Amino acid sequence: MARISGVNIPNDKRAEIALTYIYGVGLTTSQNVLRDLKIDKNIRMKDLSEDDVNKLRQRIEKELKVEGELRREKISNIKRLKEIKSYRGSRHTKGLPVRGQRTKTNSRTIRGNKRLTMGSGKAPAAQKT
């Protein structure tokens, strides 16, 4: 099992899919990296030579911002928005949608599955008299 940027890469997956297990590497990025290194994207990770794995490791760790570094940057960006008291920062603080989505309906996942209107939840069973 190859280890790149502190992540165990699965052996039985195709190379382009296996690289997406790294936080910050999506499908397009993995395809570009494999194309630049002239590695077949359909080859399984277990079939890659040790030299190819080392080339992948060096390329990803040196040129891309991945895993812990990317997470820290993302958190610091949100923290900055909160500190300058921007609208987006206040939405992050309140746990509401940040990018202009409506909240009267359709924000169940971000707010939690609240059902506050009449008839929107399951009716309790009638009591016996």
GROMACS elastic network, one bead per residue, 0.5 to 0.9 nm:
[ bonds ]
;  ai    aj funct       b0    kb
    1     8     6  0.63803   500
    1     9     6  0.60848   500
    1    10     6  0.61922   500
    1    11     6  0.56706   500
    1    45     6  0.81727   500
    1    46     6  0.73740   500
    2     7     6  0.82736   500
    2     8     6  0.59115   500
    2     9     6  0.52738   500
    2    10     6  0.73671   500
    2    11     6  0.73906   500
    2    45     6  0.78074   500
    2    46     6  0.82999   500
    2    50     6  0.89941   500
    2    53     6  0.72333   500
    3     6     6  0.60515   500
    3     7     6  0.54092   500
    3     9     6  0.58417   500
    3    53     6  0.88472   500
    3    57     6  0.81011   500
    4     7     6  0.54085   500
    4     8     6  0.67105   500
    4     9     6  0.70712   500
    4    19     6  0.87391   500
    4    22     6  0.78207   500
    4    53     6  0.85426   500
    4    54     6  0.88731   500
    4    56     6  0.80812   500
    4    57     6  0.54351   500
    4    58     6  0.87458   500
    4    60     6  0.79285   500
    4    61     6  0.77631   500
    5     8     6  0.85554   500
    5    22     6  0.74757   500
    5    57     6  0.73346   500
    5    60     6  0.78298   500
    5    61     6  0.63229   500
    5    66     6  0.75165   500
    5    67     6  0.70054   500
    5    68     6  0.89531   500
    6    22     6  0.86354   500
    6    67     6  0.81113   500
    7    21     6  0.75158   500
    7    22     6  0.63517   500
    7    23     6  0.88110   500
    7    67     6  0.86432   500
    8    21     6  0.82447   500
    8    22     6  0.86346   500
    9    13     6  0.86492   500
    9    18     6  0.59485   500
    9    19     6  0.69187   500
    9    20     6  0.89807   500
    9    21     6  0.67441   500
    9    22     6  0.80096   500
    9    45     6  0.79165   500
   10    13     6  0.60657   500
   10    14     6  0.89786   500
   10    18     6  0.60889   500
   10    19     6  0.88307   500
   10    21     6  0.83435   500
   10    45     6  0.71599   500
   10    46     6  0.83674   500
   11    14     6  0.81526   500
   11    15     6  0.87307   500
   11    18     6  0.77979   500
   11    44     6  0.67016   500
   11    47     6  0.83083   500
   12    18     6  0.84152   500
   12    44     6  0.60090   500
   12    45     6  0.64095   500
   12    46     6  0.65680   500
   13    16     6  0.82683   500
   13    17     6  0.63877   500
   13    18     6  0.54916   500
   13    42     6  0.89572   500
   13    43     6  0.84456   500
   13    44     6  0.55957   500
   13    45     6  0.63301   500
   13    46     6  0.84130   500
   14    17     6  0.54729   500
   14    18     6  0.59640   500
   14    19     6  0.87109   500
   14    41     6  0.67726   500
   14    42     6  0.53044   500
   14    43     6  0.55289   500
   14    45     6  0.61911   500
   15    18     6  0.50534   500
   15    19     6  0.62149   500
   15    20     6  0.89067   500
   15    30     6  0.81766   500
   15    31     6  0.88240   500
   15    34     6  0.81216   500
   15    39     6  0.87292   500
   15    40     6  0.78537   500
   15    41     6  0.54139   500
   15    42     6  0.62376   500
   15    43     6  0.58939   500
   15    44     6  0.56152   500
   15    45     6  0.54311   500
   15    48     6  0.86322   500
   16    19     6  0.56768   500
   16    20     6  0.70665   500
   16    26     6  0.89960   500
   16    27     6  0.66308   500
   16    28     6  0.87261   500
   16    29     6  0.89138   500
   16    30     6  0.54475   500
   16    31     6  0.58206   500
   16    34     6  0.73666   500
   16    40     6  0.87647   500
   16    41     6  0.52503   500
   16    42     6  0.70578   500
   16    43     6  0.85216   500
   16    44     6  0.89873   500
   17    20     6  0.54401   500
   17    21     6  0.75326   500
   17    26     6  0.85879   500
   17    27     6  0.68063   500
   17    30     6  0.77191   500
   17    31     6  0.89375   500
   17    41     6  0.85418   500
   18    21     6  0.57637   500
   18    22     6  0.82241   500
   18    30     6  0.87434   500
   18    44     6  0.85892   500
   18    45     6  0.73390   500
   19    22     6  0.59160   500
   19    25     6  0.67285   500
   19    26     6  0.77302   500
   19    27     6  0.79690   500
   19    29     6  0.89359   500
   19    30     6  0.59870   500
   20    23     6  0.71823   500
   20    24     6  0.78718   500
   20    25     6  0.51658   500
   20    26     6  0.50625   500
   20    27     6  0.61225   500
   20    29     6  0.84915   500
   20    30     6  0.67578   500
   21    24     6  0.87811   500
   21    25     6  0.74457   500
   21    26     6  0.83324   500
   22    25     6  0.56020   500
   22    26     6  0.81270   500
   22    66     6  0.71658   500
   22    67     6  0.67710   500
   23    26     6  0.80309   500
   23    66     6  0.58094   500
   23    68     6  0.84878   500
   23    70     6  0.80591   500
   23    71     6  0.85128   500
   24    29     6  0.88302   500
   24    64     6  0.81175   500
   24    65     6  0.69419   500
   24    67     6  0.63996   500
   24    70     6  0.69963   500
   24    71     6  0.87958   500
   25    28     6  0.80442   500
   25    29     6  0.57750   500
   25    30     6  0.62961   500
   25    60     6  0.87222   500
   25    64     6  0.82958   500
   25    65     6  0.88292   500
   25    66     6  0.70639   500
   26    29     6  0.53600   500
   26    30     6  0.61472   500
   26    31     6  0.86307   500
   27    30     6  0.52040   500
   27    31     6  0.61538   500
   27    32     6  0.86596   500
   28    31     6  0.51471   500
   28    32     6  0.62078   500
   28    33     6  0.86926   500
   29    32     6  0.51060   500
   29    33     6  0.61778   500
   29    34     6  0.86131   500
   30    33     6  0.51673   500
   30    34     6  0.61508   500
   30    35     6  0.85041   500
   30    41     6  0.86600   500
   31    34     6  0.52306   500
   31    35     6  0.60430   500
   31    36     6  0.86043   500
   31    41     6  0.68580   500
   32    35     6  0.50863   500
   32    36     6  0.61166   500
   32    37     6  0.86182   500
   33    36     6  0.52104   500
   33    37     6  0.62353   500
   33    38     6  0.85270   500
   33    39     6  0.86535   500
   33    56     6  0.77277   500
   33    59     6  0.76904   500
   33    60     6  0.79698   500
   34    37     6  0.51726   500
   34    38     6  0.59627   500
   34    39     6  0.51199   500
   34    40     6  0.68710   500
   34    41     6  0.62904   500
   34    56     6  0.78949   500
   35    39     6  0.62266   500
   35    40     6  0.75087   500
   35    41     6  0.76857   500
   36    39     6  0.78545   500
   37    52     6  0.84104   500
   37    55     6  0.76285   500
   37    56     6  0.77457   500
   37    59     6  0.87842   500
   38    41     6  0.89097   500
   39    42     6  0.88305   500
   39    43     6  0.80976   500
   39    48     6  0.87878   500
   39    52     6  0.76789   500
   40    43     6  0.56710   500
   41    44     6  0.83044   500
   43    46     6  0.84267   500
   43    47     6  0.66573   500
   43    48     6  0.72227   500
   44    47     6  0.53728   500
   44    48     6  0.68605   500
   45    48     6  0.53516   500
   45    49     6  0.87664   500
   45    53     6  0.84954   500
   46    49     6  0.81483   500
   48    51     6  0.81060   500
   48    52     6  0.61635   500
   48    53     6  0.66418   500
   49    52     6  0.52612   500
   49    53     6  0.64462   500
   49    54     6  0.87508   500
   50    53     6  0.50961   500
   50    54     6  0.61927   500
   50    55     6  0.86739   500
   51    54     6  0.51314   500
   51    55     6  0.62681   500
   51    56     6  0.87097   500
   52    55     6  0.50424   500
   52    56     6  0.62083   500
   52    57     6  0.85930   500
   53    56     6  0.50493   500
   53    57     6  0.60931   500
   53    58     6  0.86369   500
   54    58     6  0.61245   500
   54    59     6  0.84972   500
   55    58     6  0.52693   500
   55    59     6  0.61080   500
   55    60     6  0.86087   500
   56    59     6  0.51882   500
   56    60     6  0.60832   500
   56    61     6  0.84640   500
   57    60     6  0.53880   500
   57    61     6  0.59923   500
   57    62     6  0.83489   500
   58    61     6  0.53668   500
   58    62     6  0.58718   500
   58    63     6  0.81524   500
   59    62     6  0.54898   500
   59    63     6  0.57803   500
   59    64     6  0.75869   500
   60    63     6  0.56422   500
   60    64     6  0.53052   500
   60    65     6  0.80189   500
   60    66     6  0.78900   500
   61    64     6  0.60306   500
   61    65     6  0.74117   500
   61    66     6  0.74227   500
   62    65     6  0.80527   500
   65    68     6  0.86268   500
   65    69     6  0.62773   500
   65    70     6  0.55747   500
   66    69     6  0.59660   500
   66    70     6  0.51137   500
   66    71     6  0.78215   500
   67    70     6  0.55038   500
   67    71     6  0.61988   500
   67    72     6  0.87178   500
   68    71     6  0.50722   500
   68    72     6  0.60535   500
   68    73     6  0.85556   500
   69    72     6  0.52362   500
   69    73     6  0.62718   500
   69    74     6  0.87050   500
   70    73     6  0.51141   500
   70    74     6  0.61645   500
   70    75     6  0.86627   500
   71    74     6  0.50954   500
   71    75     6  0.61966   500
   71    76     6  0.85763   500
   72    75     6  0.51672   500
   72    76     6  0.60708   500
   72    77     6  0.85835   500
   73    76     6  0.50872   500
   73    77     6  0.61422   500
   73    78     6  0.87453   500
   74    77     6  0.51974   500
   74    78     6  0.64736   500
   74    79     6  0.86892   500
   75    78     6  0.52146   500
   75    79     6  0.61107   500
   75    80     6  0.86137   500
   76    80     6  0.60428   500
   76    81     6  0.86297   500
   77    80     6  0.51053   500
   77    81     6  0.63894   500
   77    82     6  0.87990   500
   78    81     6  0.51231   500
   78    82     6  0.63488   500
   78    83     6  0.87285   500
   78    88     6  0.86091   500
   78    89     6  0.66150   500
   78    92     6  0.75099   500
   79    82     6  0.50940   500
   79    83     6  0.61707   500
   79    84     6  0.87869   500
   79    89     6  0.76222   500
   80    83     6  0.50605   500
   80    84     6  0.62773   500
   80    85     6  0.84991   500
   80    89     6  0.78403   500
   81    84     6  0.54822   500
   81    85     6  0.62450   500
   81    86     6  0.56859   500
   81    87     6  0.81301   500
   81    88     6  0.66354   500
   81    90     6  0.79686   500
   81    92     6  0.86233   500
   82    85     6  0.50071   500
   82    86     6  0.64360   500
   82    87     6  0.85015   500
   82    88     6  0.77286   500
   82    90     6  0.61836   500
   82    91     6  0.88460   500
   82    92     6  0.75675   500
   82    93     6  0.71467   500
   83    86     6  0.78467   500
   83    89     6  0.75999   500
   84    89     6  0.77714   500
   85    88     6  0.81511   500
   85    89     6  0.59513   500
   85    90     6  0.64143   500
   86    89     6  0.50610   500
   86    90     6  0.63232   500
   86    91     6  0.87561   500
   87    90     6  0.51768   500
   87    91     6  0.63642   500
   87    92     6  0.87887   500
   87    98     6  0.83874   500
   88    91     6  0.51028   500
   88    92     6  0.63309   500
   88    93     6  0.87268   500
   88    97     6  0.88884   500
   88    98     6  0.56006   500
   88    99     6  0.77530   500
   89    92     6  0.50810   500
   89    93     6  0.62656   500
   89    94     6  0.87486   500
   89    98     6  0.81673   500
   90    94     6  0.62087   500
   90    95     6  0.85338   500
   90    96     6  0.87280   500
   90    98     6  0.86896   500
   91    94     6  0.51460   500
   91    95     6  0.60313   500
   91    96     6  0.51982   500
   91    97     6  0.64905   500
   91    98     6  0.54926   500
   92    95     6  0.51208   500
   92    96     6  0.62954   500
   92    97     6  0.75451   500
   92    98     6  0.65574   500
   93    96     6  0.78409   500
   94    97     6  0.89698   500
   95    98     6  0.85318   500
   95   110     6  0.67112   500
   95   111     6  0.68797   500
   96   103     6  0.80328   500
   96   107     6  0.80646   500
   96   110     6  0.61212   500
   96   111     6  0.65033   500
   97   100     6  0.67959   500
   97   101     6  0.61545   500
   97   102     6  0.79842   500
   97   103     6  0.76022   500
   97   107     6  0.73905   500
   97   110     6  0.67513   500
   97   111     6  0.85966   500
   98   101     6  0.73588   500
  100   103     6  0.89653   500
  101   106     6  0.83706   500
  101   107     6  0.79237   500
  102   105     6  0.65911   500
  102   106     6  0.68912   500
  102   107     6  0.71375   500
  103   106     6  0.62451   500
  103   107     6  0.52871   500
  103   108     6  0.83689   500
  103   111     6  0.88280   500
  104   107     6  0.74757   500
  105   108     6  0.74430   500
  106   109     6  0.81159   500
  107   110     6  0.56551   500
  107   111     6  0.62017   500
  107   112     6  0.81621   500
  107   113     6  0.85917   500
  108   111     6  0.53365   500
  108   112     6  0.54269   500
  108   114     6  0.65837   500
  108   115     6  0.85392   500
  109   112     6  0.51809   500
  109   113     6  0.62263   500
  110   113     6  0.82726   500
  111   114     6  0.70201   500
  115   118     6  0.83655   500
  115   119     6  0.88738   500
  115   120     6  0.59716   500
  115   121     6  0.59403   500
  116   119     6  0.88809   500
  116   120     6  0.72526   500
  116   121     6  0.79551   500
  117   120     6  0.56564   500
  117   121     6  0.78673   500
  118   121     6  0.74498   500
  119   122     6  0.74160   500
  119   123     6  0.74417   500
  120   123     6  0.87341   500
  123   126     6  0.86383   500
  124   127     6  0.88431   500
